[in-house]
Amino acid sequence: MNNQEIVESKRLIMRRLMPEDYKVMTAWDMDERVFKYLLGSACKSPEEPLAWLPKKDPTSKINILMLVSDKEDGHAVGIYALNHDVDRDVWTLSYVNRYDDWGKGYTVEGMNALMMHAAKVYGARTFEGECAKENIGSRRVMEKLGMVYDHSSSYTKNDGSATFESDVFLLTIQKEKG
């Protein structure tokens, strides 16, 4: 796979995230509301992602990091990702959307397309997601993706500012026949 890897759904187009995308990422990266339940914290400057973004391999087969855009007007919606835990053979999903695009169904639509792409191209079968118990929006996303509650856990933001009780959801898809 090269960095031209494209995944499409009805309303969205996704491609591998590249360093120059830091400019459009400010639509969510600098918004405290978006980062309430995320491990990281909102960026203080638009250039902050340049500390980690160039280190991401756009051809990785285990860390699929996609910039998501609306097909109709081309605006950047967010980033959807799948990370393969090779030892457990589980693909962990993560996503972030700009606040203006919350509640539009983009995450379910886009993550479903990305998960099906990963199943077809990378042989992904088991997907895992985790969200804070109080994060009803992410709970609904996982349920709409067909994921089911597996167990409770907790996580702490990277800067130690908050710890959340969480629920972990799983989805295992069958291998296509033929």
Secondary structure, 3 states (H helix, E strand, C coil): CCCCCEEECCCEEEEECCHHHHHHHHHHHCCCCCCCCCCCCCCCCCCHHHHCHHHCCCCCCCEEEEEEEECCCCCEEEEEEEEEECCCCEEEEEEEECHHHCCCCHHHHHHHHHHHHHHHHHCCCEEEEEEECCCHHHHHHHHHCCCEEEEEEEEECCCCCCEEEEEEEEEECCCCCC
